[in-house]
Amino acid sequence: MQTLTDIGTLIVQTPGVCGGRSRIAGHRITVQNIAIDFNAGMKPEGIISEKPYSTMAEVYAALVYYYANQEAIDADIITEDSEFDRLEAEHKA
């Protein structure tokens, strides 16, 4: 008989790991990374092909977590993108 997985164990936050961002348990793949790929048009199967050490359940758990917290995660993504752009422009100058 297959062992059941509590989906609440698939996404974790650990201070000091990935900046404390929500991530797939046991990996350094953040929910933000999954959301960015998904919003860029990648399907879960494509995300797994790029991150073959993750499972379909983990990717879908990350997407569920993202949609449950979309406003906050999207704001973090925008903030990080803006900081990247600022640092890139500063470096080029």
Secondary structure, DSSP 8 states (H G I E B T S, - for coil): ------GGGSEE--TTSGGG--EETTSS-BHHHHHHHHHTT--HHHHHHHSTTS-HHHHHHHHHHHHHTHHHHHHHHHHHHHHHHHHHHHHH-
